[in-house]
Every structure is written in structure tokens, then in C-alpha cells.
Amino acid sequence: MLAACGGAEGAADGGLTVVTSCYPLAFLATRVGGDRVSLIDLTNPGMDSHGLELSVRQVVQVQQADLVLQIPGFQPALDEAVSSAEGLEVVDVSAVTQLLAYGEGADHIHEGDAEADGHEDHGAESSDGGHEGGGPEGHDHGPLDPHFWHDPLRMAEVGDALAEHLAQIAPEGGEDFSSAAAQLRTELEELDEELASRYEEHADAPFITSHAAYTYLAQRYHLRQIGIAGVDPETEPSPQRLLELERLIEDEGVSTVFFETTASPKVAQTLAENVGIEAAELDNLETQLDEQQDYPAVMRSNSRALIESWT
């Protein structure tokens, strides 16, 4: 059955079947696993990966996979499929890289506003690559912000952990996985240095987005994200919230409101129209919108869009 499903051709030849549910994890699995891995990505380009729903066939794919990459609390349907399978090999992203608590570093427009997620404690970094506390309970996405992939160094940490897990499952490929992860880490560290250089002149610059999917980007590069909605793109902002945003746009001279392909642009576009500024697209990387644009390319493209809005 796996060999007959999309993305699982290699399973029939003894390749490792790896299941992912958002583009950044698929990118890591492809780069680290190489030809030894048969990838099953549960998302389609342009879909809202937050609201992932699984067919019966996809649940079977998850439960029969050699390895599943999971961000607990991000996608309840995947969490349920994983928890109902016995002996399933899982890379829990929250256990191999430090995820931010939901609302951590929130950039509140005024005291008591809990809808904005941005960056206040600029540059705060944890020396602990592990995960303390927190599970998929509480908020719809759990207490942890799932959008770690906007930080290239956290991506590198997950890539390293993935190589270790794959090597445990298929020891004969251990050297290949380790070498691929090391090469990927080098590329991601170079990307991080490049982005840090680009953003350096724009420390504390604000940017407004449809939902607060860029907290890790803001933290890593000392920016100030202001989400119209919170971590969940389905959250509707209150009229009071929109008025506060209009005042902020005027006070700080914000030139652009960013929307995302995977979420409705209506609120962002209406906000931009109300104050007479531009609305532009920012790729949240939850799915791959263009096969010619991989993870590093999109990170660079997003940086150009942001910097253009500040200059």
C-alpha cells in the first residue's frame, strides 16, 4: 500500500519511509536522508498546514512509516495518528531543539493585549538545545510555537537529530546521514550569517503579518514582529486590535502589511487599505509554493521583502 501511495515509491525497494507534515521538515528529510529515504509529505502546496486533516490512507501511511517527524500540538490530526500507533519511531521536534512558549517575547501594542506575538527580548538565546516542559495541551497549538523553521540554526539542530535517528534505524547508512547533516548544517550556518548581515541595519524594525508565524525570525535577527492574529491563522482580530494596529502603523511609519498565501489575505489587505499603505506577500514556508524555490531561497526572498518595506 505504501509503495502505491504518492511519495512512497522507494518503500518497495527497501528504502526508509519518512512522513512529514510541513515543508521545512520535508526539506530536512530530503537533504539528510537522500536516496535512502522515501518521503511522504502529508501537505499540499498552498494549504493551511495548521488545519491538517488525514484520510484513512494517510493515517495508515503514518502508522506504517519507518519514521515520523512531528511537532506536537501543531497538527492534532497527526498527533492522534501517532499516539494511536504502537512502537512508532518519531522525531519529536520539541525534544531536539528549543521551542518558544506560545506568546514568549510577545510584542504587545499596549498593556494587556494578548493577541500579538512578536519580539521583545531581542536576541535572547538559550544555550540549551533541549526542551523543558510543555506538551500538546492548552492552546490549540499547545504551549509551544511550532514555527521554528524561521531560524536556520534550529533547522540545523533538527537536521542533526534526524541523522541520528535514521542511523539508528538503518546503521548501514549512518555515515551518509551524518555527512549529509553536516553539509546541511554548514549551509544553514552560512545562511544564518548572511541573513544576520542583511538584517543588522534594521534592528528593532517592526513588521506586521497576518498571523504570528515569524517569532523565531524576529528573535534570531532582532526584529519586531506584530501579528494581526496570534499563532493560529484562523484567529479573528477584534475591532479594538485593528484600531491599535492602525495607530501603530501611523506612529511608526510602517509601509507594508504582509499576508500569507496559506491564510486568507482579506484582513491584512483591508487593514492596509484603511491606512493607505501596501499589502504584500510573505511566505510562511509551511508548504513549498514553488518547486524552484527551496528553503534557503525563500528565507532570502522573505528578507528582501522585509528590508524593502523598511527602506
VOBA-1610 file (N, C-alpha, C; in pm, whole numbers, padded with zeros to 5 digits, always signed):
BEGIN
Met+00083-00122+00000Met+00000+00000+00000Met+00085+00125+00000Leu+00195+00124+00081Leu+00281+00241+00085Leu+00343+00267-00051Ala+00385+00159-00120Ala+00450+00177-00249Ala+00354+00235-00351Ala+00225+00218-00330Ala+00126+00268-00426Ala+00086+00411-00399Cys+00127+00465-00283Cys+00087+00600-00246Cys+00190+00701-00288Gly+00146+00824-00309Gly+00236+00929-00352Gly+00352+00946-00257Gly+00473+00958-00316Gly+00593+00983-00237Gly+00650+00860-00170Ala+00594+00742-00197Ala+00642+00623-00126Ala+00703+00520-00218Glu+00742+00560-00339Glu+00792+00464-00436Glu+00909+00384-00383Gly+00999+00449-00305Gly+01119+00382-00257Gly+01093+00274-00154Ala+00975+00275-00095Ala+00947+00179+00011Ala+00955+00036-00040Ala+00912+00014-00165Ala+00913-00120-00220Ala+01055-00171-00240Asp+01152-00082-00251Asp+01292-00120-00272Asp+01370-00123-00142Gly+01302-00117-00031Gly+01369-00125+00097Gly+01415+00007+00153Gly+01378+00119+00088Gly+01413+00250+00140Gly+01334+00282+00265Leu+01384+00376+00343Leu+01316+00417+00465Leu+01203+00512+00431Thr+01083+00482+00478Thr+00968+00569+00457Thr+00961+00670+00571Val+00972+00798+00536Val+00969+00906+00635Val+00849+00995+00606Val+00769+01020+00709Val+00649+01103+00696Val+00674+01240+00758Thr+00637+01344+00683Thr+00643+01481+00732Thr+00509+01548+00707Ser+00491+01666+00771Ser+00360+01732+00758Ser+00372+01883+00741Cys+00491+01930+00702Cys+00509+02069+00661Cys+00639+02075+00582Tyr+00652+02176+00496Tyr+00765+02178+00404Tyr+00901+02179+00472Pro+00926+02258+00576Pro+01060+02258+00635Pro+01107+02120+00681Leu+01016+02040+00736Leu+01053+01905+00777Leu+01077+01816+00655Ala+00999+01837+00550Ala+01022+01762+00426Ala+01158+01798+00366Phe+01193+01925+00371Phe+01324+01971+00322Phe+01436+01901+00398Leu+01425+01895+00530Leu+01528+01830+00611Leu+01537+01680+00580Ala+01422+01616+00568Ala+01422+01472+00541Ala+01486+01441+00407Thr+01459+01525+00308Thr+01515+01503+00175Thr+01665+01526+00174Arg+01709+01634+00239Arg+01851+01667+00238Arg+01933+01568+00322Val+01883+01528+00437Val+01958+01439+00525Val+01946+01293+00480Gly+01826+01253+00439Gly+01804+01113+00402Gly+01852+01077+00263Gly+01849+01175+00171Gly+01895+01149+00035Gly+01819+01035-00031Asp+01891+00955-00111Asp+01829+00845-00185Asp+01786+00730-00096Arg+01831+00731+00028Arg+01795+00622+00119Arg+01657+00641+00179Val+01596+00757+00157Val+01467+00789+00217Val+01360+00807+00111Ser+01244+00750+00137Ser+01124+00773+00056Ser+01031+00863+00136Leu+01009+00985+00086Leu+00936+01086+00161Leu+00786+01082+00134Ile+00708+01089+00240Ile+00564+01110+00230Ile+00533+01241+00302Asp+00500+01345+00227Asp+00463+01474+00286Asp+00311+01484+00284Leu+00251+01502+00400Leu+00106+01500+00413Leu+00039+01628+00367Thr+00117+01731+00335Thr+00059+01859+00296Thr+00072+01882+00146Asn-00014+01968+00095Asn-00011+02009-00045Asn+00025+02157-00052Pro+00088+02201-00164Pro+00127+02342-00176Pro+00008+02436-00155Gly+00029+02537-00072Gly-00073+02639-00052Gly-00177+02608+00053Met-00176+02485+00109Met-00276+02453+00210Met-00234+02509+00345Asp-00330+02524+00433Asp-00302+02567+00570Asp-00264+02443+00649Ser-00134+02427+00675Ser-00089+02306+00742Ser-00135+02298+00887His-00174+02413+00947His-00228+02412+01082His-00353+02324+01089Gly-00435+02331+00986Gly-00563+02259+00986Gly-00557+02125+00916Leu-00441+02061+00919Leu-00422+01932+00852Leu-00526+01831+00896Glu-00589+01768+00798Glu-00678+01655+00822Glu-00626+01535+00745Leu-00638+01417+00800Leu-00581+01298+00739Leu-00691+01203+00690Ser-00671+01151+00570Ser-00759+01045+00521Ser-00721+00914+00589Val-00804+00813+00572Val-00774+00682+00629Val-00642+00630+00573Arg-00620+00651+00444Arg-00496+00605+00381Arg-00375+00676+00440Gln-00388+00805+00466Gln-00277+00879+00525Gln-00248+00835+00668Val-00351+00803+00743Val-00330+00751+00879Val-00251+00621+00872Val-00285+00536+00777Val-00211+00410+00759Val-00065+00440+00721Gln-00044+00537+00634Gln+00092+00574+00596Gln+00173+00619+00718Val+00111+00698+00802Val+00179+00745+00923Val+00215+00627+01012Gln+00121+00539+01036Gln+00140+00433+01133Gln+00229+00320+01082Gln+00251+00312+00949Gln+00339+00210+00893Gln+00474+00268+00851Ala+00496+00396+00877Ala+00621+00460+00836Ala+00738+00411+00922Asp+00856+00419+00864Asp+00977+00388+00941Asp+01010+00500+01040Leu+00971+00624+01003Leu+01000+00738+01089Leu+00901+00850+01059Val+00854+00916+01164Val+00765+01031+01150Val+00829+01151+01216Leu+00830+01264+01146Leu+00876+01390+01206Leu+00753+01465+01254Gln+00753+01504+01381Gln+00633+01560+01443Gln+00666+01681+01528Ile+00580+01783+01519Ile+00584+01897+01611Ile+00459+01885+01697Pro+00469+01826+01815Pro+00349+01802+01896Pro+00270+01930+01921Gly+00137+01920+01905Gly+00050+02033+01928Gly+00023+02116+01805Phe+00105+02099+01701Phe+00090+02178+01578Phe-00028+02130+01495Gln-00040+01998+01483Gln-00144+01938+01399Gln-00210+01823+01475Pro-00324+01849+01537Pro-00390+01748+01620Pro-00416+01617+01546Ala-00447+01624+01415Ala-00476+01501+01341Ala-00353+01411+01336Leu-00235+01470+01317Leu-00113+01390+01316Leu-00081+01339+01456Asp-00101+01424+01557Asp-00077+01381+01695Asp-00160+01257+01727Glu-00287+01259+01682Glu-00375+01146+01712Glu-00329+01020+01640Ala-00287+01035+01514Ala-00241+00918+01439Ala-00115+00859+01502Val-00025+00945+01549Val+00099+00899+01611Val+00070+00830+01745Ser-00016+00891+01826Ser-00042+00838+01960Ser-00116+00704+01956Ser-00187+00679+01848Ser-00264+00554+01840Ser-00184+00439+01779Ala-00058+00465+01743Ala+00027+00360+01687Ala+00127+00313+01792Glu+00152+00185+01795Glu+00247+00129+01891Glu+00384+00111+01826Gly+00489+00147+01900Gly+00624+00124+01853Gly+00667+00210+01737Leu+00600+00321+01714Leu+00633+00408+01601Leu+00757+00491+01632Glu+00850+00497+01538Glu+00970+00580+01553Glu+00934+00725+01519Val+00958+00816+01613Val+00918+00955+01595Val+01032+01048+01633Val+01058+01148+01548Val+01145+01258+01587Val+01055+01370+01636Asp+01054+01391+01767Asp+00975+01498+01829Asp+01059+01626+01824Val+01020+01718+01738Val+01099+01839+01718Val+01118+01916+01848Ser+01015+01916+01932Ser+01023+01992+02058Ser+01124+01932+02155Ala+01169+01808+02129Ala+01266+01744+02217Ala+01409+01759+02168Val+01427+01811+02044Val+01562+01819+01989Val+01607+01962+01959Thr+01516+02056+01968Thr+01553+02197+01957Thr+01465+02278+02051Gln+01515+02390+02098Gln+01441+02473+02194Gln+01328+02546+02123Leu+01205+02511+02155Leu+01090+02582+02101Leu+01044+02690+02198Leu+00997+02799+02143Leu+00950+02909+02226Leu+00810+02879+02278Ala+00784+02919+02399Ala+00648+02908+02452Ala+00557+03001+02375Tyr+00433+02958+02359Tyr+00335+03042+02290Tyr+00327+03178+02358Gly+00347+03283+02281Gly+00341+03418+02335Gly+00471+03466+02393Glu+00576+03382+02396Glu+00704+03425+02451Glu+00762+03539+02367Gly+00806+03645+02435Gly+00860+03760+02363Gly+00751+03837+02291Ala+00625+03825+02337Ala+00516+03892+02268Ala+00537+04042+02265Asp+00511+04102+02148Asp+00528+04246+02131Asp+00390+04310+02142His+00351+04341+02263His+00217+04394+02286His+00211+04542+02250Ile+00105+04579+02180Ile+00087+04719+02144Ile+00054+04800+02268His-00022+04742+02357His-00046+04810+02484His-00062+04704+02592Glu-00055+04745+02713Glu-00062+04653+02828Glu-00190+04572+02823Gly-00174+04439+02831Gly-00290+04351+02841Gly-00335+04294+02708Asp-00277+04335+02596Asp-00317+04280+02467Asp-00243+04149+02445Ala-00316+04038+02442Ala-00250+03907+02434Ala-00256+03846+02296Glu-00296+03926+02194Glu-00312+03865+02063Glu-00186+03877+01979Ala-00095+03967+02010Ala+00022+03987+01925Ala+00135+03898+01969Asp+00203+03839+01872Asp+00322+03761+01902Asp+00436+03820+01823Gly+00535+03877+01890Gly+00647+03936+01820Gly+00774+03913+01895His+00855+04019+01908His+00984+04002+01974His+01011+04120+02063Glu+01026+04092+02193Glu+01052+04199+02287Glu+01191+04185+02346Asp+01224+04059+02386Asp+01355+04034+02446Asp+01454+04004+02334His+01495+04107+02259His+01571+04088+02137His+01701+04014+02164Gly+01723+03912+02080Gly+01848+03840+02085Gly+01858+03739+02197Ala+01751+03720+02272Ala+01758+03622+02381Ala+01776+03484+02323Glu+01880+03417+02363Glu+01909+03285+02311Glu+01924+03187+02427Ser+01887+03065+02401Ser+01907+02962+02502Ser+02027+02878+02465Ser+02110+02849+02562Ser+02224+02764+02536Ser+02187+02617+02543Asp+02066+02591+02584Asp+02020+02453+02595Asp+01942+02416+02472Gly+01994+02323+02393Gly+01925+02282+02272Gly+01810+02188+02298Gly+01787+02152+02422Gly+01680+02058+02455Gly+01548+02129+02477His+01455+02056+02535His+01321+02109+02556His+01281+02085+02701Glu+01234+02190+02765Glu+01190+02178+02902Glu+01039+02196+02910Gly+00974+02096+02967Gly+00831+02106+02993Gly+00750+02124+02867Gly+00620+02143+02884Gly+00533+02171+02771Gly+00499+02046+02693Gly+00372+02029+02667Gly+00325+01922+02581Gly+00215+01980+02497Pro+00149+01898+02417Pro+00044+01949+02329Pro-00086+01974+02403Glu-00081+02045+02515Glu-00201+02076+02590Glu-00220+02226+02595Gly-00339+02271+02634Gly-00363+02414+02649Gly-00414+02475+02520His-00339+02569+02462His-00377+02636+02339His-00388+02534+02226Asp-00462+02570+02121Asp-00483+02478+02009Asp-00351+02420+01957His-00244+02499+01959His-00116+02450+01913His-00027+02410+02029Gly-00088+02389+02145Gly-00010+02358+02263Gly+00059+02485+02312Pro+00137+02473+02417Pro+00203+02591+02472Pro+00327+02632+02395Leu+00363+02558+02289Leu+00485+02588+02214Leu+00452+02642+02076Asp+00530+02742+02034Asp+00516+02798+01900Asp+00581+02702+01801Pro+00507+02649+01704Pro+00563+02545+01616Pro+00655+02596+01505His+00656+02727+01477His+00719+02779+01356His+00871+02796+01368Phe+00938+02694+01422Phe+01082+02702+01449Phe+01165+02723+01324Trp+01113+02686+01209Trp+01192+02682+01085Trp+01235+02820+01036His+01181+02928+01091His+01228+03061+01051His+01362+03096+01116Asp+01418+03003+01189Asp+01552+03016+01246Asp+01640+02907+01185Pro+01733+02941+01096Pro+01815+02838+01029Pro+01895+02752+01125Leu+01936+02806+01240Leu+02016+02727+01332Leu+01932+02623+01403Arg+01807+02652+01429Arg+01718+02549+01484Arg+01692+02442+01378Met+01682+02481+01254Met+01669+02383+01146Met+01789+02288+01146Ala+01909+02342+01165Ala+02029+02260+01166Ala+02025+02160+01282Glu+01974+02203+01398Glu+01964+02112+01513Glu+01871+01996+01483Val+01759+02024+01419Val+01665+01917+01385Val+01727+01824+01280Gly+01802+01882+01186Gly+01871+01801+01087Gly+01970+01705+01150Asp+02045+01751+01248Asp+02140+01665+01319Asp+02067+01550+01389Ala+01957+01584+01457Ala+01881+01481+01529Ala+01820+01380+01432Leu+01775+01429+01317Leu+01717+01339+01217Leu+01822+01239+01169Ala+01945+01287+01145Ala+02052+01198+01101Ala+02078+01088+01204Glu+02076+01123+01331Glu+02099+01025+01437Glu+01988+00920+01440His+01863+00964+01425His+01751+00870+01427His+01755+00778+01306Leu+01784+00832+01189Leu+01792+00750+01069Leu+01903+00646+01081Ala+02015+00688+01140Ala+02128+00595+01157Ala+02093+00481+01253Gln+02009+00509+01352Gln+01967+00404+01444Gln+01879+00302+01373Ile+01797+00352+01280Ile+01706+00263+01207Ile+01780+00186+01098Ala+01873+00254+01030Ala+01947+00195+00918Ala+02096+00222+00937Pro+02163+00146+01023Pro+02304+00172+01055Pro+02396+00171+00933Glu+02360+00093+00831Glu+02445+00089+00712Glu+02452+00224+00640Gly+02356+00311+00666Gly+02357+00443+00604Gly+02404+00553+00698Gly+02454+00514+00815Gly+02489+00613+00917Gly+02586+00719+00870Glu+02692+00678+00800Glu+02791+00775+00753Glu+02730+00872+00652Asp+02645+00822+00565Asp+02579+00908+00466Asp+02490+01010+00536Phe+02412+00965+00633Phe+02322+01057+00703Phe+02402+01164+00778Ser+02507+01121+00846Ser+02589+01214+00923Ser+02656+01316+00831Ser+02711+01269+00719Ser+02777+01358+00625Ser+02679+01459+00566Ala+02559+01411+00530Ala+02458+01499+00472Ala+02413+01605+00573Ala+02395+01564+00699Ala+02354+01658+00802Ala+02462+01762+00828Ala+02587+01720+00825Ala+02697+01813+00846Ala+02706+01915+00733Gln+02688+01868+00610Gln+02688+01959+00496Gln+02572+02056+00504Leu+02456+02006+00542Leu+02339+02092+00555Leu+02360+02194+00665Arg+02417+02151+00777Arg+02445+02246+00886Arg+02535+02358+00837Thr+02638+02326+00762Thr+02728+02428+00709Thr+02651+02529+00625Glu+02563+02479+00538Glu+02484+02567+00452Glu+02389+02654+00534Leu+02328+02596+00636Leu+02234+02672+00718Leu+02305+02775+00804Glu+02423+02742+00852Glu+02502+02840+00929Glu+02545+02956+00839Glu+02580+02926+00716Glu+02616+03032+00621Glu+02495+03118+00589Leu+02379+03054+00575Leu+02255+03129+00552Leu+02226+03220+00670Asp+02244+03169+00791Asp+02221+03249+00910Asp+02313+03372+00913Glu+02439+03354+00881Glu+02534+03466+00879Glu+02494+03569+00774Glu+02450+03521+00659Glu+02407+03611+00552Glu+02285+03692+00594Leu+02187+03625+00653Leu+02066+03695+00695Leu+02095+03792+00808Ala+02182+03751+00901Ala+02219+03841+01011Ala+02282+03968+00957Ser+02365+03955+00855Ser+02427+04073+00793Ser+02324+04161+00726Arg+02227+04099+00660Arg+02122+04175+00591Arg+02035+04252+00689Tyr+02001+04186+00800Tyr+01908+04247+00895Tyr+01977+04341+00994Glu+02108+04340+00998Glu+02182+04412+01101Glu+02146+04560+01107Glu+02126+04621+00992Glu+02096+04765+00988Glu+01952+04796+01026His+01873+04692+01050His+01730+04713+01074His+01686+04658+01210Ala+01776+04662+01307Ala+01743+04612+01440Ala+01620+04683+01496Asp+01530+04606+01553Asp+01406+04653+01614Asp+01304+04705+01512Ala+01328+04679+01383Ala+01232+04723+01281Ala+01103+04641+01293Pro+00987+04708+01289Pro+00861+04635+01303Pro+00812+04582+01168Phe+00745+04467+01170Phe+00675+04419+01051Phe+00545+04354+01095Ile+00439+04382+01021Ile+00305+04335+01055Ile+00268+04220+00963Thr+00224+04108+01020Thr+00190+03989+00944Thr+00050+03940+00978Ser-00006+03860+00885Ser-00141+03808+00906Ser-00155+03733+01037His-00060+03642+01063His-00059+03574+01193His+00085+03563+01238Ala+00102+03538+01364Ala+00234+03548+01426Ala+00317+03423+01400Ala+00356+03405+01274Ala+00432+03286+01235Ala+00582+03311+01229Tyr+00627+03432+01264Tyr+00767+03468+01240Tyr+00841+03508+01368Thr+00795+03456+01480Thr+00858+03492+01607Thr+01004+03447+01613Tyr+01033+03331+01558Tyr+01171+03281+01559Tyr+01261+03367+01471Leu+01209+03413+01359Leu+01285+03505+01273Leu+01313+03634+01349Ala+01211+03687+01416Ala+01227+03811+01491Ala+01328+03796+01603Gln+01324+03684+01672Gln+01417+03663+01782Gln+01560+03649+01731Arg+01579+03572+01628Arg+01714+03546+01579Arg+01780+03672+01525Tyr+01701+03758+01459Tyr+01763+03872+01389Tyr+01723+04008+01447His+01673+04007+01571His+01647+04131+01644His+01544+04219+01573Leu+01437+04157+01525Leu+01330+04230+01459Leu+01208+04233+01552Arg+01104+04302+01509Arg+00985+04315+01593Arg+00862+04277+01511Gln+00821+04152+01529Gln+00702+04103+01460Gln+00576+04146+01532Ile+00475+04186+01456Ile+00345+04221+01512Ile+00240+04145+01433Gly+00181+04043+01495Gly+00082+03962+01425Gly-00057+04022+01437Ile-00126+04030+01325Ile-00266+04073+01330Ile-00345+03974+01414Ala-00322+03844+01389Ala-00376+03738+01472Ala-00261+03674+01547Gly-00293+03575+01630Gly-00189+03507+01706Gly-00123+03398+01624Val-00078+03291+01690Val-00012+03181+01620Val-00107+03110+01525Asp-00235+03103+01561Asp-00335+03036+01478Asp-00388+03133+01373Pro-00371+03101+01241Pro-00417+03191+01136Pro-00568+03206+01130Glu-00641+03116+01196Glu-00787+03124+01195Glu-00841+03221+01300Thr-00755+03271+01387Thr-00799+03364+01491Thr-00837+03498+01429Glu-00954+03546+01459Glu-01001+03674+01406Glu-00965+03787+01503Pro-00899+03892+01454Pro-00864+04003+01542Pro-00989+04083+01579Ser-00988+04139+01698Ser-01101+04220+01743Ser-01095+04358+01677Pro-01207+04430+01672Pro-01205+04568+01621Pro-01106+04657+01697Gln-01096+04635+01828Gln-01001+04712+01909Gln-00858+04685+01863Arg-00829+04559+01835Arg-00696+04522+01788Arg-00662+04592+01657Leu-00756+04597+01566Leu-00733+04660+01436Leu-00710+04811+01452Leu-00784+04875+01543Leu-00763+05017+01567Leu-00624+05042+01625Glu-00581+04954+01715Glu-00447+04967+01772Glu-00339+04954+01664Leu-00361+04860+01572Leu-00267+04842+01462Leu-00262+04964+01371Glu-00377+05023+01346Glu-00380+05144+01263Glu-00301+05256+01329Arg-00314+05270+01461Arg-00237+05373+01532Arg-00087+05343+01525Leu-00052+05216+01542Leu+00090+05179+01536Leu+00148+05207+01399Ile+00074+05174+01295Ile+00121+05198+01158Ile+00150+05346+01137Glu+00061+05429+01187Glu+00081+05574+01172Glu+00197+05623+01257Asp+00205+05578+01380Asp+00308+05626+01473Asp+00448+05585+01428Glu+00462+05462+01374Glu+00594+05409+01341Glu+00627+05416+01192Gly+00535+05467+01114Gly+00563+05482+00971Gly+00575+05349+00899Val+00500+05249+00941Val+00502+05119+00874Val+00447+05135+00732Ser+00517+05076+00634Ser+00480+05097+00494Ser+00405+04979+00433Thr+00408+04863+00499Thr+00354+04741+00438Thr+00291+04651+00543Val+00177+04592+00507Val+00117+04486+00587Val+00134+04357+00507Phe+00191+04255+00569Phe+00220+04131+00499Phe+00110+04027+00522Phe+00073+03960+00413Phe-00021+03849+00421Phe+00047+03723+00369Glu-00018+03608+00388Glu+00041+03481+00350Glu-00051+03404+00257Thr+00008+03327+00166Thr-00069+03250+00070Thr-00157+03146+00139Thr-00108+03087+00246Thr-00181+02979+00312Thr-00290+03029+00407Ala-00303+03159+00423Ala-00409+03216+00507Ala-00481+03323+00427Ser-00605+03348+00460Ser-00682+03449+00388Ser-00617+03586+00401Pro-00595+03656+00288Pro-00532+03788+00293Pro-00629+03901+00324Lys-00758+03869+00341Lys-00861+03973+00348Lys-00837+04074+00459Val-00809+04026+00581Val-00793+04118+00694Val-00671+04205+00673Ala-00560+04146+00630Ala-00437+04223+00608Ala-00457+04327+00499Gln-00523+04288+00391Gln-00546+04381+00282Gln-00640+04494+00322Thr-00742+04461+00401Thr-00835+04564+00448Thr-00765+04662+00540Leu-00681+04610+00629Leu-00604+04696+00719Leu-00515+04790+00639Ala-00447+04737+00539Ala-00359+04819+00455Ala-00438+04927+00382Glu-00553+04890+00328Glu-00636+04987+00256Glu-00686+05097+00348Asn-00722+05060+00471Asn-00776+05159+00565Asn-00677+05269+00599Val-00548+05234+00597Val-00445+05332+00633Val-00364+05379+00513Gly-00399+05329+00394Gly-00336+05377+00272Gly-00193+05332+00250Ile-00161+05206+00290Ile-00027+05154+00266Ile-00036+05025+00184Glu+00078+04967+00151Glu+00084+04850+00066Glu+00052+04722+00145Ala+00000+04623+00073Ala-00011+04487+00125Ala+00075+04399+00035Ala+00157+04315+00096Ala+00248+04232+00018Ala+00254+04092+00079Glu+00300+03997+00000Glu+00304+03858+00044Glu+00436+03823+00110Leu+00428+03743+00216Leu+00544+03688+00284Leu+00519+03538+00296Asp+00615+03458+00255Asp+00599+03313+00253Asp+00626+03257+00393Asn+00526+03190+00451Asn+00545+03134+00586Asn+00613+02997+00584Leu+00642+02945+00464Leu+00718+02821+00447Leu+00647+02697+00500Glu+00520+02707+00531Glu+00451+02588+00582Glu+00438+02482+00473Thr+00423+02525+00349Thr+00428+02435+00235Thr+00519+02498+00130Gln+00565+02418+00034Gln+00650+02471-00071Gln+00561+02519-00185Leu+00561+02649-00209Leu+00473+02708-00309Leu+00532+02699-00450Asp+00665+02691-00460Asp+00734+02687-00589Asp+00847+02586-00580Glu+00843+02483-00662Glu+00946+02379-00656Glu+01085+02432-00686Gln+01092+02546-00754Gln+01222+02606-00786Gln+01278+02688-00671Gln+01199+02707-00567Gln+01240+02789-00453Gln+01245+02701-00328Asp+01366+02661-00288Asp+01378+02577-00170Asp+01386+02663-00044Tyr+01408+02599+00069Tyr+01407+02670+00198Tyr+01502+02790+00201Pro+01631+02775+00166Pro+01719+02892+00171Pro+01674+03004+00077Ala+01624+02966-00040Ala+01580+03067-00136Ala+01464+03148-00082Val+01370+03082-00016Val+01254+03153+00039Val+01296+03242+00157Met+01386+03193+00240Met+01436+03276+00350Met+01501+03404+00296Arg+01575+03392+00187Arg+01637+03510+00127Arg+01531+03602+00065Ser+01434+03541-00001Ser+01327+03619-00064Ser+01246+03696+00041Asn+01216+03630+00152Asn+01145+03698+00260Asn+01227+03814+00316Ser+01358+03794+00327Ser+01442+03903+00380Ser+01440+04022+00287Arg+01440+03996+00157Arg+01435+04108+00061Arg+01304+04184+00074Ala+01194+04110+00088Ala+01062+04176+00100Ala+01056+04260+00227Leu+01105+04207+00337Leu+01102+04281+00463Leu+01190+04406+00456Ile+01311+04389+00408Ile+01404+04503+00403Ile+01353+04611+00309Glu+01291+04570+00199Glu+01233+04668+00106Glu+01125+04751+00176Ser+01052+04688+00268Ser+00944+04761+00337Ser+00999+04863+00436Trp+01126+04850+00474Trp+01185+04941+00571Trp+01270+05050+00505Thr+01290+05040+00375Thr+01381+05134+00308Thr+01309+05219+00206
//
